[in-house]
Amino acid sequence: MNSVWQTVKHVKQFVIVLLFYAVAFCFAMFQGGFTSWFIFFTITPFVLYAVVFQFAPLSFHSVTRDITPATLTAGDAVKVTLTVERSNRFPLCFITLQDDMTNTYTVKRRQLQFAGFRKTFTWELTHRELSRGEYTFQTLHIKCYDFFKWGARSFNVEAPQSFYVQPRVQSVRHAAVETQLEHGATNSRYAAVKDTSLVTGVRNYQPGDRMSWIHWKSFAKTEQLRTKDFEDTQSQRIMLMLDLKEGREFEAAVSLAASLLKTFTKQQSQTVFMTLGKECQVFPSLQNAAQMNEVMQHLAVVQPTSDGQQQLLPSIAQQDGACLYVSATFTEEQLYALQQLRKPVICIIVSEMQKPRVQIQNVHIMYVPPTGFNDVLKEVAKR
């Protein structure tokens, strides 16, 4: 139906142009004189162009978008460079480009360009103050006009593309969440990790040592290979849960979870992360940038649910290490579910209403403001 309407509209525009030209010719014939014929011959090139324009073989075969920067967080601005190529150099007067960006809403941006004989058009546009989520481009709408917009031709080029805006990550000062050690290989909450930023001395070179560990100053003096000796630190095992139950500070809760994950990964902690909503998504091990990027993309698209995950997975209770639970709201149902774990749980509630921290059986409840998370782990360590 839409294609039929476009054909009717196309024919209608063509007929109007011809009628206008016929009226101008009749006026010149009956009126006579220099002025009448001057007007007729003046509009002739424009009318002829409008007629040819209606039947010219126009097509746009390539649309590319360059999105910068590659990594975006909530509140950032994105620059989209749109490049459009057409199949021939038929002269075009004006074209409008409309590229719709869709998230939970649709942003329509349009630009008018003088085309001429160019085969390639470039359009740079900036979207500011982006919120967290996945943004998609689907169809580029192109409209071409003649000199006086007597006629117009529309083209829709499918060019799907998307990008993610990750939650805002704030600085969190690191502090040990748990200081107790449990004996045994399976229940140990800490693992030995070499901290290459803390050099305690030098030792003789051993096969297998990395080139970056060689102490070149001592080699220059003694001509013997010596290797830096690093301090052995302890890497915590942490399980972080984010409840997706809707609340006023849901976005701040997502931001807090992302900030904690960044801090734990930077400190080489062995982190298990899960989101609790209608479905439970588990990331069993976060130890490198690729795994962290996968989690951040997941956090970019999570949405609040009316009912959080009340029945937590039984495997949670079997996990070693500190257990942190982040939520934007806290109800009796959530408290009951956490109590069933039969292990200490630190419950961090993001809320503007600050309440004193309390402990109910195995659940330690503390409230943090949505404005800053710098000392969250220090407060957690005080429990």
C-alpha positions as CSV (number, residue, x, y, z in Angstrom):
1,M,0.0,0.0,0.0
2,N,2.8,2.3,0.8
3,S,4.5,1.7,-2.5
4,V,1.3,2.4,-4.4
5,W,0.9,5.7,-2.5
6,Q,4.4,6.7,-3.4
7,T,3.8,6.0,-7.1
8,V,0.6,8.1,-7.0
9,K,2.4,10.9,-5.3
10,H,5.3,10.6,-7.9
11,V,2.9,10.9,-10.8
12,K,1.0,13.8,-9.2
13,Q,4.2,15.8,-8.8
14,F,5.1,15.2,-12.4
15,V,1.7,16.3,-13.7
16,I,1.8,19.5,-11.6
17,V,5.2,20.4,-13.1
18,L,3.9,19.9,-16.6
19,L,0.8,21.9,-15.9
20,F,2.9,24.7,-14.6
21,Y,5.1,24.7,-17.7
22,A,2.0,24.6,-19.9
23,V,0.5,27.6,-18.1
24,A,3.7,29.6,-18.6
25,F,3.8,28.7,-22.3
26,C,0.2,29.8,-22.8
27,F,0.8,33.0,-20.9
28,A,3.8,33.8,-23.2
29,M,1.8,33.0,-26.3
30,F,-1.3,35.1,-25.5
31,Q,0.5,37.9,-23.7
32,G,3.5,38.2,-26.0
33,G,6.3,40.6,-25.4
34,F,9.8,40.3,-24.1
35,T,8.9,39.9,-20.4
36,S,6.5,37.0,-21.0
37,W,8.9,35.0,-23.1
38,F,11.8,35.8,-20.8
39,I,9.9,34.3,-17.9
40,F,9.1,31.2,-20.0
41,F,12.7,30.6,-21.2
42,T,14.0,31.4,-17.7
43,I,11.9,28.6,-16.0
44,T,12.5,26.1,-18.9
45,P,15.8,24.7,-17.6
46,F,14.3,24.2,-14.1
47,V,11.2,22.5,-15.5
48,L,13.3,20.3,-17.8
49,Y,15.5,19.3,-14.8
50,A,12.4,18.6,-12.7
51,V,11.1,16.3,-15.4
52,V,14.4,14.5,-15.9
53,F,14.8,14.3,-12.1
54,Q,11.6,12.3,-11.8
55,F,13.0,9.5,-14.0
56,A,16.7,9.6,-13.3
57,P,18.2,6.4,-12.1
58,L,19.1,7.3,-8.5
59,S,20.2,4.9,-5.9
60,F,22.2,4.9,-2.7
61,H,24.1,1.7,-2.2
62,S,26.4,2.2,0.8
63,V,25.9,3.7,4.2
64,T,28.6,3.5,6.9
65,R,28.8,5.0,10.4
66,D,31.9,5.7,12.4
67,I,31.0,5.9,16.1
68,T,33.5,7.5,18.5
69,P,34.6,7.0,21.1
70,A,34.5,3.2,21.1
71,T,33.7,2.9,24.8
72,L,30.9,5.0,26.2
73,T,29.6,5.5,29.8
74,A,26.4,7.1,31.0
75,G,26.6,10.9,30.6
76,D,29.1,10.9,27.7
77,A,28.6,12.3,24.2
78,V,28.9,10.3,21.1
79,K,30.0,11.5,17.7
80,V,28.6,9.7,14.7
81,T,30.2,10.3,11.3
82,L,27.8,9.1,8.6
83,T,29.1,8.4,5.1
84,V,26.6,7.8,2.2
85,E,27.6,6.8,-1.3
86,R,25.4,6.8,-4.4
87,S,25.7,4.9,-7.7
88,N,26.2,7.8,-10.2
89,R,26.9,11.5,-10.5
90,F,23.6,12.7,-11.7
91,P,23.4,16.3,-10.4
92,L,21.3,16.7,-7.3
93,C,20.2,20.0,-5.9
94,F,19.3,19.3,-2.3
95,I,19.1,16.2,-0.2
96,T,18.0,15.6,3.4
97,L,19.4,12.9,5.5
98,Q,17.5,11.6,8.6
99,D,19.1,9.0,10.8
100,D,17.0,7.8,13.7
101,M,18.6,6.5,16.9
102,T,16.5,4.3,19.1
103,N,16.8,3.4,22.7
104,T,13.8,3.5,25.0
105,Y,12.9,6.5,22.8
106,T,13.6,7.6,19.3
107,V,15.9,10.6,18.5
108,K,15.4,12.0,15.0
109,R,18.1,14.1,13.5
110,R,17.9,15.7,10.0
111,Q,20.3,17.7,7.9
112,L,19.9,19.5,4.5
113,Q,22.9,19.3,2.1
114,F,23.6,20.6,-1.4
115,A,24.7,17.6,-3.3
116,G,25.8,18.7,-6.8
117,F,27.8,16.0,-8.6
118,R,29.2,14.4,-5.5
119,K,28.9,10.6,-5.1
120,T,29.8,10.7,-1.4
121,F,28.2,12.6,1.4
122,T,29.4,13.0,4.9
123,W,27.4,14.0,7.9
124,E,28.7,14.5,11.4
125,L,26.3,14.6,14.3
126,T,26.8,14.5,18.1
127,H,24.4,13.1,20.7
128,R,25.1,14.4,24.2
129,E,24.2,13.2,27.7
130,L,23.5,9.6,26.8
131,S,21.9,7.4,29.3
132,R,22.8,3.8,30.0
133,G,21.5,1.3,27.4
134,E,21.8,-0.1,23.9
135,Y,21.3,2.4,21.0
136,T,20.4,1.2,17.6
137,F,20.4,2.7,14.1
138,Q,18.2,0.9,11.6
139,T,17.2,2.9,8.5
140,L,18.7,6.0,6.9
141,H,15.9,8.1,5.3
142,I,17.1,10.1,2.2
143,K,15.0,12.6,0.4
144,C,16.1,14.4,-2.8
145,Y,14.6,17.6,-4.2
146,D,14.9,19.6,-7.4
147,F,15.6,23.4,-7.3
148,F,12.2,24.6,-6.1
149,K,11.1,21.4,-4.4
150,W,8.5,20.8,-7.2
151,G,9.3,17.2,-6.9
152,A,10.9,14.9,-4.3
153,R,12.1,11.3,-4.3
154,S,12.5,9.3,-1.1
155,F,14.9,6.4,-0.4
156,N,15.2,4.2,2.6
157,V,18.6,2.5,3.1
158,E,18.8,-0.3,5.6
159,A,21.9,0.1,7.7
160,P,21.5,-1.5,11.1
161,Q,24.1,-0.7,13.7
162,S,24.2,-0.5,17.4
163,F,26.5,0.6,20.3
164,Y,26.4,0.3,24.1
165,V,26.5,3.0,26.7
166,Q,27.9,1.3,29.8
167,P,26.9,2.4,33.4
168,R,28.9,5.2,34.9
169,V,31.9,3.9,36.9
170,Q,33.0,5.9,39.9
171,S,36.2,5.6,41.9
172,V,36.0,3.2,44.9
173,R,38.8,3.1,47.4
174,H,39.9,-0.5,47.9
175,A,39.7,-2.1,51.3
176,A,39.8,-5.8,52.3
177,V,36.2,-7.0,52.6
178,E,37.1,-9.9,54.8
179,T,40.3,-10.4,56.9
180,Q,39.7,-13.9,58.2
181,L,41.4,-16.9,56.5
182,E,39.9,-20.3,56.4
183,H,42.3,-23.3,56.3
184,G,42.2,-25.8,53.5
185,A,42.7,-25.7,49.7
186,T,39.0,-25.6,48.8
187,N,37.7,-23.1,51.3
188,S,40.5,-20.6,51.1
189,R,39.2,-17.1,50.5
190,Y,42.6,-15.8,49.3
191,A,44.9,-16.8,46.5
192,A,48.6,-15.9,46.2
193,V,49.3,-13.3,43.4
194,K,52.5,-11.6,42.5
195,D,52.1,-7.8,42.7
196,T,54.5,-6.6,40.0
197,S,54.3,-3.0,41.3
198,L,55.9,-4.0,44.6
199,V,59.6,-4.9,44.2
200,T,61.2,-6.3,47.3
201,G,64.7,-7.1,45.9
202,V,66.6,-9.0,43.2
203,R,67.6,-12.6,42.8
204,N,69.4,-14.8,40.3
205,Y,67.7,-15.4,37.0
206,Q,65.7,-18.6,36.6
207,P,64.4,-20.1,33.4
208,G,60.9,-19.0,32.8
209,D,61.3,-15.5,34.3
210,R,59.7,-12.8,32.1
211,M,61.8,-10.3,30.2
212,S,60.0,-7.5,32.0
213,W,61.2,-8.9,35.4
214,I,64.9,-8.6,34.5
215,H,66.8,-6.0,36.6
216,W,68.8,-4.2,33.8
217,K,70.7,-1.9,36.1
218,S,72.4,-4.8,38.0
219,F,73.1,-6.5,34.7
220,A,74.9,-3.4,33.4
221,K,77.1,-3.4,36.6
222,T,77.8,-7.1,37.0
223,E,77.0,-8.5,33.5
224,Q,75.0,-11.2,35.2
225,L,71.2,-11.6,34.7
226,R,69.3,-10.8,37.8
227,T,65.5,-10.8,38.2
228,K,63.3,-8.6,40.3
229,D,61.7,-10.2,43.3
230,F,58.1,-9.2,43.9
231,E,55.9,-9.3,46.9
232,D,53.3,-12.1,47.1
233,T,49.9,-10.5,47.8
234,Q,46.6,-12.2,48.5
235,S,43.7,-12.0,46.1
236,Q,40.3,-12.0,47.6
237,R,37.4,-14.3,46.4
238,I,34.3,-12.2,46.2
239,M,30.8,-12.9,45.1
240,L,28.8,-9.8,44.0
241,M,25.1,-9.9,43.4
242,L,23.0,-7.2,41.8
243,D,19.3,-7.4,42.4
244,L,17.3,-5.9,39.5
245,K,14.2,-5.2,41.5
246,E,13.0,-1.7,40.4
247,G,13.6,1.2,42.8
248,R,14.1,4.9,42.7
249,E,17.9,4.6,42.6
250,F,18.1,1.7,40.3
251,E,20.6,3.4,37.9
252,A,22.8,4.3,40.9
253,A,22.7,0.6,42.0
254,V,23.9,-0.5,38.6
255,S,26.6,2.1,38.7
256,L,27.8,0.9,42.1
257,A,27.9,-2.7,40.9
258,A,30.0,-1.7,37.9
259,S,32.3,0.4,40.1
260,L,32.9,-2.4,42.6
261,L,33.6,-4.9,39.7
262,K,36.2,-2.5,38.3
263,T,37.9,-2.2,41.7
264,F,37.9,-5.9,42.4
265,T,39.3,-6.7,38.9
266,K,42.0,-4.1,39.3
267,Q,43.0,-5.6,42.6
268,Q,43.1,-9.1,40.9
269,S,40.3,-10.4,43.1
270,Q,38.6,-13.6,42.0
271,T,35.1,-12.3,41.5
272,V,31.9,-14.1,40.7
273,F,29.1,-11.7,39.5
274,M,25.4,-12.4,39.0
275,T,22.3,-10.3,38.3
276,L,19.1,-11.4,39.9
277,G,15.9,-10.6,38.0
278,K,13.4,-12.7,36.1
279,E,16.4,-14.7,35.0
280,C,19.6,-15.1,36.9
281,Q,22.7,-14.3,34.8
282,V,26.0,-15.6,36.3
283,F,29.6,-14.6,35.3
284,P,31.7,-17.2,37.2
285,S,35.1,-15.7,36.9
286,L,36.2,-12.1,36.2
287,Q,40.0,-11.9,35.8
288,N,40.8,-10.1,32.6
289,A,39.6,-7.2,30.4
290,A,37.7,-9.3,28.0
291,Q,35.5,-10.9,30.7
292,M,35.0,-7.5,32.3
293,N,33.9,-6.0,28.9
294,E,31.3,-8.8,28.6
295,V,29.9,-7.9,32.0
296,M,29.8,-4.2,31.3
297,Q,27.8,-4.9,28.1
298,H,25.4,-6.9,30.1
299,L,25.1,-4.1,32.7
300,A,24.5,-1.7,29.8
301,V,21.2,-3.4,28.9
302,V,19.8,-4.7,32.2
303,Q,16.4,-3.3,33.0
304,P,14.5,-3.2,36.3
305,T,11.9,-5.8,37.0
306,S,8.8,-5.6,39.2
307,D,9.8,-8.8,41.0
308,G,13.4,-9.5,41.9
309,Q,14.8,-13.0,42.2
310,Q,13.4,-14.1,45.5
311,Q,14.6,-17.7,45.3
312,L,18.4,-17.4,45.0
313,L,20.4,-20.2,43.5
314,P,21.4,-22.9,45.9
315,S,24.9,-22.8,44.5
316,I,25.4,-19.3,46.0
317,A,25.7,-20.8,49.5
318,Q,28.5,-23.1,48.3
319,Q,30.6,-20.2,47.0
320,D,33.7,-19.2,49.0
321,G,34.6,-15.7,49.9
322,A,32.8,-12.5,50.8
323,C,29.2,-12.2,49.6
324,L,28.1,-8.7,48.6
325,Y,24.5,-7.9,47.7
326,V,23.6,-4.6,45.9
327,S,20.0,-3.3,45.5
328,A,18.1,-0.1,45.0
329,T,15.4,-1.3,47.4
330,F,15.0,-3.7,50.3
331,T,12.0,-5.7,51.4
332,E,11.1,-8.5,53.8
333,E,11.1,-10.9,50.9
334,Q,14.6,-10.0,50.0
335,L,15.8,-10.3,53.6
336,Y,14.2,-13.7,53.9
337,A,15.9,-14.9,50.7
338,L,19.3,-13.8,52.0
339,Q,18.8,-15.4,55.3
340,Q,18.3,-18.7,53.6
341,L,21.9,-18.7,52.4
342,R,23.2,-19.5,55.9
343,K,26.3,-17.5,55.3
344,P,27.3,-13.9,56.0
345,V,25.9,-11.5,53.4
346,I,26.8,-7.8,53.2
347,C,23.7,-6.0,51.8
348,I,24.4,-2.6,50.3
349,I,21.2,-0.5,49.7
350,V,21.6,2.6,47.5
351,S,19.1,5.1,48.9
352,E,18.9,8.8,49.6
353,M,17.4,8.0,53.0
354,Q,20.3,7.1,55.1
355,K,19.7,4.6,58.0
356,P,22.0,3.2,60.6
357,R,23.6,-0.2,59.6
358,V,22.0,-3.2,61.2
359,Q,22.6,-6.9,61.4
360,I,19.8,-9.4,61.2
361,Q,21.1,-12.9,61.8
362,N,23.6,-13.5,58.9
363,V,22.7,-10.3,56.9
364,H,24.6,-7.1,57.5
365,I,22.5,-4.2,56.0
366,M,24.1,-0.8,55.2
367,Y,22.8,2.2,53.2
368,V,24.9,4.3,50.9
369,P,24.0,7.5,49.1
370,P,23.7,7.5,45.3
371,T,26.1,10.5,44.9
372,G,29.4,8.9,45.7
373,F,30.9,5.5,46.3
374,N,34.5,6.3,47.2
375,D,34.4,4.9,50.7
376,V,31.9,2.1,50.3
377,L,34.4,-0.7,50.8
378,K,35.9,1.0,53.8
379,E,32.4,1.1,55.4
380,V,31.9,-2.6,54.4
381,A,35.2,-3.5,56.1
382,K,34.0,-2.0,59.4
383,R,31.3,-4.6,60.0
